[in-house]
Amino acid sequence: TGTNEDIDRMEVLLGPASALYGPNSSAGVLHVITKSPFNSQGTTVSVDGGERSVIRTGLRHAGKLNDKLAYKLSGEYMQGRDWEYNDPSEPKTFSTSTTIPASRRGQANQRDFDLQRFTSEARVDIRPREGVEAITTVGLTKIGSGMELTGANGTSQIKNWSYTSLQQRFRWNRFFAQAFANLSNAGNDTSSSDAGTYLLRSGQPIVDQSRVYALQAQHGFDLGTKQSFTYGVDYIKTDPRSGGTINGANEDVDNVTEFGAYIQSTTRPMNRVEVLLAARADNNNVIEGSTFSPRAALIFKPTENQNIRATFNRAFSTP
């Protein structure tokens, strides 16, 4: 839910990364780091335009009330027109079946190629003393209009889909903890609603009021100058709420709860050489037993800004 003006930098970790980052990181991790209101204050306004009738406006304002409290507000609006293509599998008129809303039965089926999206975020940073920081973030993205492929069911016409994120982070020296929730809403309250997203091949609404909740904690310490450890625990609960429109008969048995714990060792036996070893175990309520994700790396740093590494990683994805 962040905006372009608020991005400080991006970090990319290539390859499987489950050892530290948990399930569903088998293809790597992209970390988008936003600007701290303590370090980046003032107001930024931008206006972009281009082909496909694209217009984008962005606003970011950040301020520091004192040395212990800072805030940030940002928003972005984008509109345009998608590439025009009509799927021959989509009927020219919707059926009169009772499985679709009454207002759509027998009506013409026309794609809406217009794109509209609004994104906003608010953040408060508190630094009560040196080495302690608490960050509270609330974000909202709403897609007024758009299209998205769904796989076996073809293209969906997105209408009034909103996505809300809530995050609380806390850091005390090398201890870090966070809790976050991601809330989705496809715009339909029930499977008979016509206010939100629907499938263009059938006219059937998509209900998605799903929730994801997570808790994470991590700590690290050194033993002398050549050895350090990082360890942590994770909890994540995925609660799909699709009113039977996505998961069908599995609607009441599709919740997934996952627990994980990991430890990583970094050893510097000599100058410019590091040996990294990590192990992680995860358990969920869907699959019996635990999943083990190891990681090993030998790193050579010829200069401060260069490294050569040989690594082994194993990762997994939750079904």
Backbone hydrogen bonds, N-H to C=O, Kabsch-Sander energy under -0.5 kcal/mol:
donor,donor_aa,acceptor,acceptor_aa,energy
6,D,3,T,-1.1
7,I,4,N,-1.3
8,D,33,I,-2.7
9,R,33,I,-1.7
11,E,31,H,-2.6
13,L,29,V,-2.8
14,L,12,V,-0.6
15,G,27,A,-0.6
17,A,25,S,-1.8
20,L,17,A,-0.6
21,Y,17,A,-2.1
22,G,18,S,-2.0
24,N,316,F,-1.9
25,S,22,G,-0.6
25,S,316,F,-0.6
28,G,25,S,-1.1
29,V,13,L,-2.1
31,H,11,E,-3.2
31,H,29,V,-0.6
32,V,30,L,-0.6
33,I,9,R,-2.7
33,I,31,H,-0.7
34,T,32,V,-0.6
35,K,6,D,-2.4
39,N,36,S,-0.7
40,S,36,S,-1.9
42,G,62,A,-2.8
44,T,60,R,-3.1
46,S,58,G,-2.4
48,D,56,R,-3.4
50,G,54,V,-1.8
54,V,50,G,-0.8
54,V,51,E,-1.2
55,I,79,Q,-2.6
56,R,48,D,-2.6
57,T,77,Y,-2.5
58,G,46,S,-2.6
59,L,75,G,-2.7
60,R,44,T,-2.4
61,H,73,L,-3.0
62,A,42,G,-2.4
63,G,71,Y,-1.9
65,L,63,G,-0.5
65,L,69,L,-1.7
66,N,69,L,-1.5
69,L,66,N,-0.6
70,A,125,D,-2.3
71,Y,63,G,-2.6
72,K,123,R,-2.3
73,L,61,H,-2.9
74,S,121,E,-2.4
75,G,59,L,-2.6
76,E,119,T,-2.8
77,Y,57,T,-2.5
78,M,117,R,-2.7
79,Q,55,I,-2.3
80,G,115,L,-1.7
81,R,52,R,-2.2
82,D,113,F,-3.5
85,Y,83,W,-0.7
87,D,85,Y,-0.5
90,E,87,D,-2.0
94,F,107,Q,-2.8
100,I,97,S,-1.3
104,R,101,P,-1.6
105,R,101,P,-0.8
105,R,102,A,-0.6
106,G,94,F,-0.6
106,G,95,S,-1.1
107,Q,104,R,-1.6
109,N,92,K,-3.4
110,Q,108,A,-0.8
113,F,111,R,-0.7
115,L,80,G,-2.9
116,Q,145,S,-2.2
117,R,78,M,-2.5
118,F,142,K,-2.6
119,T,76,E,-2.9
120,S,140,L,-2.5
121,E,74,S,-2.5
122,A,138,V,-2.7
123,R,72,K,-2.5
124,V,136,T,-2.4
125,D,70,A,-2.6
126,I,134,A,-2.7
127,R,68,K,-2.5
132,V,129,R,-1.9
133,E,171,R,-2.5
134,A,126,I,-2.5
135,I,169,R,-2.3
136,T,124,V,-2.5
137,T,167,Q,-2.7
138,V,122,A,-2.5
139,G,165,S,-2.7
140,L,120,S,-2.6
141,T,163,Y,-2.5
142,K,118,F,-3.1
143,I,161,W,-3.4
144,G,116,Q,-1.0
144,G,142,K,-0.8
145,S,116,Q,-1.3
146,G,158,I,-1.3
148,E,156,S,-1.9
150,T,154,G,-2.5
152,A,150,T,-0.7
154,G,151,G,-1.6
156,S,148,E,-3.1
157,Q,198,Y,-3.1
158,I,146,G,-2.3
158,I,156,S,-0.8
160,N,144,G,-0.8
161,W,143,I,-2.0
162,S,160,N,-0.5
162,S,185,N,-2.8
163,Y,141,T,-2.9
164,T,183,L,-3.0
165,S,139,G,-2.5
166,L,181,A,-2.5
167,Q,137,T,-2.5
168,Q,179,A,-2.8
169,R,135,I,-2.9
170,F,177,A,-2.7
171,R,133,E,-3.0
172,W,175,F,-2.8
173,N,131,G,-3.1
175,F,172,W,-2.4
176,F,218,Q,-3.2
177,A,170,F,-2.5
178,Q,216,Q,-2.4
179,A,168,Q,-2.2
180,F,214,A,-2.0
181,A,166,L,-2.4
182,N,212,V,-2.4
183,L,164,T,-3.3
184,S,210,S,-2.4
185,N,162,S,-2.1
186,A,208,D,-1.3
193,S,190,T,-1.5
197,T,159,K,-0.5
197,T,186,A,-2.3
198,Y,157,Q,-1.7
199,L,204,Q,-2.5
200,L,155,T,-2.3
203,G,199,L,-2.9
206,I,197,T,-2.6
207,V,205,P,-0.6
207,V,242,S,-0.6
208,D,206,I,-0.6
209,Q,241,R,-3.3
211,R,239,D,-2.1
212,V,182,N,-1.8
213,Y,237,K,-2.5
214,A,180,F,-2.3
215,L,235,Y,-2.7
216,Q,178,Q,-2.5
217,A,233,V,-2.2
218,Q,176,F,-3.1
219,H,231,Y,-2.7
221,F,229,F,-2.0
223,L,227,Q,-3.1
224,G,222,D,-0.5
226,K,223,L,-0.5
227,Q,223,L,-0.7
228,S,266,T,-2.0
229,F,221,F,-2.9
230,T,264,Q,-2.3
231,Y,219,H,-2.8
232,G,262,Y,-2.0
233,V,217,A,-2.0
234,D,260,G,-2.7
235,Y,215,L,-2.4
236,I,258,E,-2.1
237,K,213,Y,-3.1
238,T,256,V,-3.0
239,D,211,R,-3.4
239,D,237,K,-0.6
245,T,242,S,-2.5
250,N,247,N,-2.3
251,E,248,G,-1.8
253,V,250,N,-1.8
254,D,251,E,-0.5
256,V,238,T,-2.1
258,E,236,I,-2.8
259,F,283,N,-2.8
260,G,234,D,-2.1
261,A,281,A,-2.0
262,Y,232,G,-2.2
263,I,279,A,-2.0
264,Q,230,T,-3.2
265,S,277,L,-3.6
266,T,228,S,-2.6
267,T,275,V,-2.7
268,R,226,K,-2.7
270,M,273,V,-0.6
273,V,270,M,-1.8
274,E,299,I,-2.6
275,V,267,T,-2.9
276,L,297,A,-2.8
277,L,265,S,-2.4
278,A,295,R,-2.8
279,A,263,I,-2.1
280,R,293,S,-0.9
281,A,261,A,-2.3
282,D,291,T,-2.2
283,N,259,F,-2.7
284,N,287,I,-0.6
284,N,289,G,-0.5
285,N,257,T,-1.3
291,T,282,D,-2.8
293,S,280,R,-2.7
295,R,278,A,-2.2
296,A,312,F,-2.5
297,A,276,L,-2.5
298,L,310,A,-2.5
299,I,274,E,-2.9
299,I,297,A,-0.5
300,F,308,I,-3.2
301,K,272,R,-2.9
303,T,306,Q,-0.6
306,Q,303,T,-1.0
308,I,300,F,-3.3
310,A,298,L,-2.2
312,F,296,A,-2.9
314,R,294,P,-1.4
